[in-house]
Amino acid sequence: MRLLHTMLRVGNLQRSIDFYTGVLGMQLLRTTERPEQKYSLAFLGYGTNPEHAEIELTYNHGVDAYDLGSAYGHIAIGVPDVAGTCSSVRERAAALGGAITREPGPVKGGDTVIAFITDPDGYKIELIERA
């Protein structure tokens, strides 16, 4: 078995594509338009299936916002320098409706350096420092 993708429902597909590509450095891999079914998809990632898992952004036509609920946690992305990444993306993230919501620092009870950034729809992304 293999993890293929994670789907997130978004309120503005282009804004989310801009965030994931411009802030997190993902590539837009492919899109699908389903006008009769009233939805559009965009797949993003750092590579394609099956070697890499992808993010599927789903825009349901006419739906601008979702209640994220209390069960969703976060997506985790490894970066070589959490503080440097936060510094370089802070303004661009804010311009696209995102924000750094936990500044870089060690995880409670450990020494792994992490930070959290929130996308324009409120989804949390954990940045984990990895060499």
N, C-alpha and C positions, 0 to 999 in steps of 0.2 A: 504494500500500500504506500501511497505517497500523497502528501498535501499538495493540492493543485492550485486552489485559490480561496480567497476570503471575499465575500460580497458585502459591500456597504451601500446602503441606499442614501442618495445625496439629493439635495434640493436644487442644485445648479450644476449640471455636468461640466460645463466648461470651466467654471470657477474651481471645481475639485480637480480637474485635469491639470489646470495651471498650478494649483497648490502641490500636488504630488510630483509633478515634473519640475517645477521651478524652485520649490523649497526642499523637497526630499530627493531630488535627482533621479526619479524614476523615469522610465521611457514609456511613452504611449505605444503599446504593442499592437492593438487592434480595436476597432469599434464595430458595433452592430446597431443598426436602426430597425426598430419594429413598430412602424407607425400604426398599423392596424391593431396591434396589441397595446399601443400607447406606452412604450418604454424604449429607452436607449441605453446601451452598455458601452463602457470603455474599460479595457484591460490594461493595467500598468504593472511595471515591475523592473527589476534589475537584470532580467533575462527572461526567457520564455519557458513554458512547460515543455518537457517534464523536468528539466534540470533545475528550474527555479519556480517557487510559488509566486502567484500573481495576486494583485488586488483587482477585483471586479467592482467598478463603480456602476450602480444602477440608478438611472433617473426615470422615475415614473411620471409621465407627462402630467403637468398640472399640480404636482405635489412639491411644495417648496420647503417643507420641514418635517422632521420626524421626532417622535419621543424616543430617545435612546434607551430608556429603561434603566434599571439598576443592575442588570445581569452582565452587560457588556463590560469588558475590562479594557484591553488595549491591544495594539499591534506593536511588536518589538522589532527594531531595526538596529543592526550593529554598525557603529561608526568608529573610525580610528581615534577621534578626538571629540568628545562630547562638548566640552566648553568651546572649542573652536567652531564646531558645527552650529551651536546655538548662536554664537556671536555673528557668524556669517549669514544665518537665515532669519534672524529676529525681525528685521525690518520688512523683508519680503513676505514672511509669514503674516505679519500684522496687516500689510497691504492687501493680502488675499483673504483676510478674515480669520486667520489662525493666530495662535499665541503660544508662547512658551509658558507653561503653567507650573512647572517645577524646574527650578534652576539646576544647573549641573552640580553634582556632588555625590558622595558615596551613598549607597543604599543603606537604609537603617540596618544596623547589626552586621554590616559587612564593609568591604572596601571597593566593590565594583562601582564605577562611576556611571551614573545615569542622569537623565533629564526627561521631562515630558513636554511634548508639544501637542496642541489641539488643532485639528483641521477645521475648516470653515463650518462643518456640520456638527462639530462638538466631539468627534471621535478622537480618542487619545492615542498618541503614538509614543512609545517609550524608546528613547535613544540609549543604547548600551555601548559603553566603550569597549571596543575589541581591537586588538593590535592588527 
